[in-house]
Amino acid sequence: MDMQERAPRVQGIHRLALRVPDLDEARRFYRDVWLLEDRGSDLDFAGFRSGREDHDDLVLAEGSSQVAHLAFQVPSTDDLDAIATRLAAAGLAPQPVSEQDLFRSDQAAIVVEDPDGRHVWLVTPRPDAAEVVTPPAALAPDRIGHIVLWTPDQDAAERFYATLGFQVTDRTNAGMSFLRCNADHHSLALMKSREGRTGLQHVAYDVGSLDNVMRNFARLRSLGVDCIWGVGRHGPGNNVFSYYTDPAGNYIEYYGEMEQFDANVPVEPQIWGPQHKGDVWGVAGIPPLGFRE
């Protein structure tokens, strides 16, 4: 099936909105340690931009730690309307986001709840949103490449995200499914929670290469920021990884060299069995308990 024949779908991550207990502390971390560009206030949030993005892809507000919303990009308002119609037909009741509630990079948006109660925004960016951007700091991440969510009902979550155009690429024996909507092996992953968790499992920033993962590993170590898992190379996705925590306790990843696919060609999901421990090199060790649940 070629691009013209495909039903409209999301194209990737547009924005992650988080609430954090100490906004000033989180702001300093993402600006000075994680090397995002601090873009000032947008609505009630502080906006941050990765190095190769033309819009804020992380926004933070003070409050109890949680995902405020997760936004995916849709290329046109016609596609947005088509996806809204598909969601309504599935009984999911999408709602338009009012103009005063749009972020500065948003032309139009709808919001719908996923099966775990998270607010999922589908956003058509403003065509004039791109601005002259300050050159990114050396080793700054390019973009948010993928987000992983806890879910107690993986089947229901997979069905919901399939309505947005996601396809399952791989699954693991540990209870994770990897979903793609573009050329990346995954832009979203779902982690089965035996304890009913529904929050953020981790957010991952693309730094491009093994060299940049290692250079950032050395840079963060010099700043006294411990790597909590890694460096290693995942099986699903084949990406090199290193994991850290932000001041709010969120797990965050620098990664590079994600496996690529033709976005329009279906693949048969591979099952990674119990022999796969998360790192094909066997050097990263065991991930922290909170990461595994």
Buried (B, 14 or more C-beta within 10 A) or exposed (E): EEEEEEEBBBBBBBBBBBBBEEBEEBBBBBBEBBBBBBBEEBBEBBBBBBBBBEBBBBBBBBEEBBBBBBBBBBEBEEBBBBBBEBBEEBEBEBEEBEEEEBBBBBBBBBBBBBBBEBBBBBBBBBEEBEEEBEEBEEBBBBBBBBBBBBBBBBEBBBEBBBBBBBBBBBBBEBBBBBBBBBBBBBBBBBBBBEEEBBBBBBBBBBBBEBEBBBBBBEBBEEEEBEBBBBBBBBBBBEBBBBBBBBBBEBBBBBBBBBBEBEBEEEEEBEEBEEEBBBBBEEEBEEBEEEBEB
